[in-house]
């Protein structure tokens, strides 16, 4: 349609559309420039420079090359004393397996404790369920404060309080897990349909009963998924906080790293990776079973 045949209303609409599109494009350009400037400033402050990256990459490659075990096909399946065999590489497998089992137990207990603390707080931290503004703000800020502190900081404090061992690691991971899971649970609660809640409350149920019978069944699949994911994360976390004496395989890993026992480092790291993969596969099957879906 030519401009001569278009009505004044159509022309005004077209002009308004073009003007709005120009504003959006200018806004997107401004946001892109601001983001690029922020990235450059962040790189300058953190000294993230291409020349430093290029200088360090060869050293990283050299370190990973040192981690590679020396294996020989002729003796690959030999005994512990046969150099170049898998058994020689994993010559302390019995001790390492027990420490990884201890690490998984730490992660499991910490995940359960964190879930037990996060679940009731999540109902208070959900905007659509919290009884009043004060309880909402207190629950939200408490969850933020707990998850802001890194697990390693908690572990350092708790090792000083409870001594070296697994207890400090379990408590450290549980505290951080409570804050992280509480936020995820609260967001799941806020996304639920409120029809069941209104019906249960209208029948005379208390606030706690409404949370139990109207909201919890709706968010249970999401909660299970978040808890299993957190358990997997906590296995990795429990492997790291052992560096500060909080138990698990981390203490052994710190020892071999500080002593430059390269092949032992790669053996322990491989065991941790295999453990996390196994836990992920088992968690997926469990989650599918709980939600009634075949794996």
N, C-alpha and C positions, 0 to 999 in steps of 0.2 A: 504494500500500500504506500503510495507516494505521500509526501508531506502535504501536497495540495489537497488530497482527498481525505487526509486524516482529520478527525475532529479535534477541537482544542483540548478536550479532556484527554484524548489519547496522547497528544503531544506533551501535555503537562505530565502525564504518567511516565512517558518515555524519558523525559528530562529528569524527573525525580529518580527514576531507576538508574540512569547513567551517573547522576550525582552520588547516589548511595554506593554504587559500585566503585566510583573513584575514591570515596571515603574509606571503603573497606580495603582497597588496594593500598592506599597511603598508610592505613593503620597496620596492615600486615607488613609493609615495608619498614615502618618505624619499629615494630616489634622485632623483626628480623635483625635490624641494625642494633637495637638494644641488646638482644641476645648475643650477637656476635661480639659486641664490645664487652659484655659481661664475661664471655668465655676467654677473651684475650686478657682481661684484667686478672681473672682467676688463674690462668696459665702463668702470667707474670709473677703474681704473688707466690704461687706454689713452685716456682722455678721449673715449670714443665716446658723444657726447650727441646727442639728437635735434635740439636747437637748432643745434648746429654743423653737422649734416648738412643741415638745411634752409637754413642760411645759405650753404653751399658749393655746393649743387645749381645755383642760377642761374649761378654762375661757371663750373661745368663745362659747362652748356649753352651759355654764351657762347663758351667756348673751342672746343667742337666746331662751333659755327656759324662761327667764324673759319676752321676747317680746311676747310670745304666750298668747293670750287673755284667760280669764276665761269665758267659755261659758257653759251654762246649757241647756240641751235639753228641759226641761219643760218651760223655759222662753226664748228660743232661738228667737222667733219671737215677743217678748213682746215690750213694749214701751221703750222710752229713759230712764226712771227711773227704769226699771226692770233690776237688776243686772244679768249678764250672758246672756244677749240678744245681738243680732247683733246691734240693735239700740243703746244700752248702749255703745258698743265698738266704734261705729261711731257717738258718740253724737254730734260732731261738723262737721258733714258731709256737711252742707250748706256752712260753711266758707271754709273748705278744698276743696270742689268742685270748689268754685270760685277761690281760689288760684291756683288750677291745671289748670283751664281755662285760668287764667292770664299767667301761665307758658307756656302753649301751644301757646298762642298768642305771647309771647316773642320769642319762638322758631321759629314760622312761620315768623314773621317779620325779625328776624335775618337771617333766611335761605334765604329769598327773597333778602335781602340787600347783603348778601354774594355772592349769585348767580349773582346778577347784577354787582358786582365788579369783580368776578372771570371770567365770560364768555369772556369779551373783552380781559382781560389779558391772557387768555388761548391760544388765537390765536397767540399772540406775543410770548408766552412761548413755542409754538410748534416748534420744530426744522425744520419741513418741510414747515412751513408757515411764520415764522418770516422774516421780510424784510431784516434784517442784523444781524450780530453777536452781535452788541451792544444792540439792542432791545431785542434779545433773552436772553442775559445774565442779563440785567436789570430786565426783567419780571420774569425770573426764580428766581433770588436772592431776589426780592421783595416778591414773593409768599413764598419762604422759610423763610424769616425773619418774615413775618406776622404769619405763622402757627407755628413757633418755640415757641413763647411766649404762655404759657398756658392761658386758658380763665380766670382762677382765678386771675392771675396777671393783665390782662386787666381790670377785674372787680374792683379790688382794686384801680387801678389808676383812672378809670372812676367814681367810687363812690366818690372819693375825688374831681374830677372835676365837676361832675354833681349832686352830692348829692345822698342820699339813694333813691332807687326806681328802677322801671323796665327799664328806659331809659339806665342806665349804663349797665344792664345785656344784653339788646338787642345789644348795640354797641359792647360789649365784645365778645359775641357769633358771631356776624356778622364779626368781624375782623378775628377771627380764622377760621370761615367757608370759608371766601374768600380765604385764603391761602390753606386750605385743598382741596376745590373744584377746585381751579385753577389748582392744580397739576393733579387731576383726569381728568379734562376736557382736559388739554394739552396732556395727554397721549392718550386719546380717539381720539383727532385730529391727533396725529402722526400715529395712526393705520388706518387711512382712506385711501381709494383708491384715487389717485391723478388724475385719468382720467377726472372726472367732473371738477376739478379745472383747469386743462390745457385747457379744452374746453371753460370754461367761460372766462378765462383770454385771450385766443386767440380771442374771440369775441369782445374784447375791454373793458371788465369790470375792474373796479378798484380793488385794493387789498381788500377793505372792502366789495365790492359787491361779490367778489369771496368767501370770508368767509361766507357771508350770504346765497348765493344761491347754492354754490357747496359743502361746508363742513358742514354747520350747519344741513341740512336735513339728512346727513349721521350719525352724532353723536347725533342727538336729542334723540333717545331712551336711549342711555347711559347717557346722561345728565339728563334726567328725572329720571332715576334709581338712579343716584348719589345724586340728589337733595332730593328725597324722603328718601333715606337712611340717608342723613345728617340731615334732619328734625327730624327723629327719634332720632338720636344721640343728636341733640340740645335740645330736650325735656328733656333728662337726664341731659345734661349740664346745662340747665336753672334751674333744680331742685337743682343743687349743688351750683351754684354761688350765690344763695340766702343766703348762709351761711355768705357772706361778705356784706350783705345788698343790693344786686342787684335785689330784688324783687322776686315774685313768691312763690311757696310752700316751697322753700329752707329756707326762714327765719323762717317759722313755724316749719319746721323739725329741724332746729338748736336749736330752743327754747325748744322743747320737749326732744331732745337728751341731751342738757346741764342740763335740769331739771330732767332727769331720769324718764320721764313719759313713761314707757315701752310700755304699751298697745297703747298709742297714736302714738308712733314711728311705731309700726307694722301696725296700721291702715293707716297712711300716706304712708308708703312704699308700702303697698298693693294697695292703690289707684294709686300711680305712676306706678307700674307695670301694672295694668289693663289699664291705659291710654296709655302706650307704646305699649301694645299688640293691643289695639283698633286701634291706629295710624298705626301700622304695617299692620294690616288686610286691613284697608282702603287704605293705600298706595299701597299695592299689587294689589287691584282691580283697582285703578286708573291707575297704570302703565300698567296693561294688557289692559285696555280700550284704553289708548293712543297709544299703539303699535299694536292695532287691534287684540288682542288675548283674548279669553274668559277666565275669571277667573275660 
